[in-house]
């Protein structure tokens, strides 16, 4: 792809981030994908990110190891905390669930900003979503706007007037079904992605955590079949 636009794309290996990589590519950005091995119990998503990056033609894919497990405080990084299953308030959570990882998106965006400044890129894509989401505070538009303001105050490139950073959130207001339909039109192969918070040792998805249930619901509403393997696919 011939383009003079570069973008850093946060790529977890899940459905949402695969879709935003495809959207960034469709907008003719040269995409630099960034994935984190942060002590998550569902580390198989890192391998999925590599497959997605290759499939969608990322110019480069970097995997950075940071250890958020040293702090704990999340079911995704502390094996002593159970991953919630079959929550009755999935669509309208009454509290922030145990799968929230403290300050995760702030940390990830900070790394993305650092790489973007080195690359001479002023665009960062992140797959946060506030419609079908699990109640995370760092997935809200208010947080993204605040980080974007910080990015333009904290970097030499912005202060010296070389450009202005923009945090792109193209799926922020989409339902999961809309995300899947958008990605399908852009040739995303969702069989390469991984969404489950609590997979088994073979990497098979549980079908019962928030992420699995939102994914299954999205495919059902989109009228499409999810081809990854689940231990159960009860979406009631």
N, C-alpha and C positions, 0 to 999 in steps of 0.2 A: 504494500500500500504506500503510495507516494503522498506524504503529508509532512508539514513542518510543525504540527501540533503534537506535543507529548503530554501524556497523562499518566499519573500513578493510580492504579486501581487496586483497592484492597480486595483480596481474593481469598476467601476462607475455604473454598471447595464446596460450598453449599449452593443451593438453588438460586438464592437471591444474588449472591456475588457473581455467579456465572452469568446471570442475566445482565448485570451492569457492565461486565466486561464486554459482552456482545453489543450493548448499547453504545459504549464508548468507542468500540471499533466501528460501529455503524455511523457514528458522528465523525469518522475519519481521524481519530486520534491514534497516534502510535502509542501502544499501551505497555506500560511497565507494571507487571503484576507483583504484588507484595503479600506474602503469606506468613503467618506466625505459628511457630511451634511454642506454645506458651504454657505447657503443662496440662493441657486439656485432656480429659479422659477419652474424648472422641478424636484422638490424634490421627485416625485413619482419614480424616478430612484433609490433612496435609497432602497425602498422596492423591486424593481427588483433585485438589487444587492444581497439582502438576499436570494431571491429565487434561483439565479444563483449559489451562493456560496454553498448552500445546495445541489442543483442538481449535481454539479460537485465535491462534496466531499472535500471542503476546510477543512483543519485541524482546522482552527479558522477563524472567520469573525468579524472584529472590525469596528464599525462605529464611526467616530470622528466628533464632531461638532466644526467647526470653522466659523467665521462670516466674509466672504469676502464682504458681502453686505455693511458693514460699510464703505468700500472704494468706492463702486460703480464702475463706469467706464465700465460696461458691460451690455449688454441687458439680460444676464442670471442672474444678481444679482440686477439690478435696474429696477423696474417696470415702471419708466418714460422713459426708452429707449426701443423702439419697436424692437422685434426680426425680422430681415430681412426675407422677404418671396419672393419666386419666383425670386431670383437673376439671371440675365442673364449670369453672368460670374462665375457660380458655379464651373466649372472645372478649370478655370484659373483666379482666383480672382485678380483684379487689385489693391486691397488694403486689409488690415487686417479688417475683418468684425467686426461689433459691438458685436458679440457673444464671441469675445476673452475676457477671464477673466485675468486681469493683474497678471502675475507671477504665475498663477495657478499650472502649472506642476512643477515649481521650489519648490513651497510650498509643494505640494503633495509628491514629491520625497524626500524632506527633512524629512517629517514624516516617510515615508517608510524606509529611511536609519536609522533613530533612532530606529525604531522597529526591523529592521534587525540586528543591532548591539546587541541589547538586546537578541534576539533569537539565536545569533551565526550564522546567515545566511549571505551569501555573494552574494546572487543573488536577484535582484529586476526586476520584469517584469512590463512593462508599454505598453499600446496599442496605442502608437503614430503611425501616418501614414503620409507619405509624397506624396503618389500617388493620392488617392481620399481624399483630405483634404480641409479644408476651409481657408487655408492661415495663420494658427497660427504659430508664430515664435518658440514656445516651443514644436513643433512637428517635428522639423528638426533634422537630424543626428548630425549636428554641436553642437546643444544644449545638446543632450544626451552625446556626447563624453566629453564635457566640464563639465557636472555634474558628470560623472563617475570619471574624474580626481579629481574633488573637493572632492568627497566621499572618495577617497583613500588618500587625504591629511588631511581630517578633522576629522577622526575617530581614536580612540585609537586602535581599533582592527586592522586596516590597518597599522598604524604607528608602532605598536608593532610586526608586522609580522605574525599575526594570519591568515591572508587571504587577498585576494584582491577583492574588490567589482566590480561587473559587472552589468550594466544596460542592460537588455535584451529587445530588440524591434523586436520581431519575425514577426510582420506584417508591418514593416516600409515601405517596397517596394512592398506590395501587393495591387492590386486593391480591391475595395469593394467586387466584385464578387469572387475573389480568397480567400478573408477572409471568406466569407460565405461558400464556398465550403470546405475550410479547417476545419472550425468549424463543419460543418455537418458531415464530416468524423469522427470527434472526439466526436460525439454525443451531441453537443451543442443544447439545446432546445431554439431556438431564440424566441419562443412565450413568454418566461419568461423575455425577455429583454425589455428595453425602450430606445429610441433614441431621441425622439422629444424634441426640445428646448422650445416649447410653447404649451403644452397639455391643454385640457380643464379641467374643475373641476372633471370630471370623469376619467381623465388620458388618454383620447383618443388622439392619435397623430394627429397633424395638417395636415401633408402631404405636407406642403409648405415650411417649414424652410429648411436650408441647410442640417441639419442632416437627416431629413425625406427623402429628395429628393435623397441624396447619398445612403441611405439605400434602398429605392425603386428601384433605378437604379441598385444597386448591385444585388438584388434578381432577377430582370428582366434579367440581363446579365448572371446570374448563371443558369437561367432556372428553378428557384424555386419560390414557393409562400410564401410571407410573411404573416403570420397568425395573426399579431397584428391588432388592429382596427385603422382606419384612418378616419378623417373627409372628406378627399379627397385623391385621389391617382394619381393625374396628375403628371407624371414624365417628361413631355416635357420640 
